[in-house]
Amino acid sequence: MNISKPQQRTLHALAQGGAILIERDERGTLVAAECVTREGWRLSDCDLAVFKSLKQKRLIASRGGGPYRITREGLLCLRAQGDNRTSARGW
């Protein structure tokens, strides 16, 4: 399955314990979605388009009205991400 770089970054943040929080207007229409890491930082790559794409591919899901988290299918779609410190050293 083809997954863009912003989607990959979002899935990696979710796999490490993050969550996607959504905001709706008074009519129930989605207005905004933001990914919050487990440390409480906001991921700038995650926007409404990335959220909708991940949800359509069933890589994220919400249970019991809670925040959106990564699903088992989402974990299987993740590619391994190298450690930035070792690549900076040229190993």
C-alpha positions in Angstrom: 0.0 0.0 0.0 1.4 3.4 -0.9 1.7 5.8 2.0 3.0 9.3 1.7 5.7 10.8 4.0 3.3 12.8 6.1 1.2 9.7 6.6 4.3 7.7 7.5 5.3 10.3 10.1 1.8 10.3 11.6 1.7 6.6 11.8 5.1 6.5 13.5 4.0 9.0 16.1 0.8 6.9 16.7 2.8 3.7 16.9 4.9 5.2 19.7 1.8 6.1 21.8 0.4 9.3 20.2 -3.2 10.1 19.3 -5.1 12.1 16.8 -7.6 14.6 18.2 -10.4 15.9 16.0 -12.5 19.0 16.3 -16.0 19.3 15.0 -18.3 22.3 14.5 -21.8 22.6 15.9 -23.2 20.6 12.9 -20.9 17.7 13.5 -18.6 18.4 10.4 -14.9 17.8 10.8 -13.1 21.1 11.1 -9.6 20.1 12.2 -7.4 17.1 13.2 -4.1 17.2 14.9 -1.7 14.5 16.0 -0.3 14.7 19.5 2.7 12.6 20.4 3.0 10.8 23.7 5.2 13.6 25.0 2.4 16.1 24.2 4.0 17.7 21.1 1.9 18.5 18.1 2.9 17.0 14.8 2.8 19.6 12.0 2.5 17.0 9.2 -0.9 15.8 10.3 -3.8 17.7 8.9 -7.3 17.0 7.9 -6.3 15.5 4.5 -3.8 13.1 6.1 -6.4 12.1 8.8 -9.1 11.4 6.2 -6.7 9.3 4.1 -5.5 7.2 7.0 -9.1 6.7 8.2 -10.2 5.7 4.7 -7.4 3.1 4.5 -8.4 1.8 8.0 -5.0 2.5 9.4 -6.4 4.4 12.3 -9.6 4.0 14.4 -11.4 5.4 17.4 -12.9 3.2 20.1 -15.6 4.3 22.4 -15.5 7.9 21.3 -11.9 8.3 22.3 -9.0 9.7 20.2 -7.9 8.0 17.0 -5.1 5.5 17.4 -3.2 3.2 15.1 -4.8 -0.1 14.2 -3.2 -3.5 13.6 -3.3 -2.9 9.8 -1.6 0.4 10.4 1.2 -1.2 12.3 1.7 -3.8 9.5 1.9 -1.0 6.9 4.7 0.9 8.7 8.1 0.8 7.2 11.1 0.6 9.5 12.5 4.0 10.3 16.3 4.3 10.7 17.8 5.9 13.8 18.8 9.5 12.9 21.8 9.4 15.1 23.5 6.5 13.4 22.8 7.9 9.9 24.4 11.2 10.9 27.6 9.5 11.9 27.8 7.8 8.5 27.6 4.2 9.7 
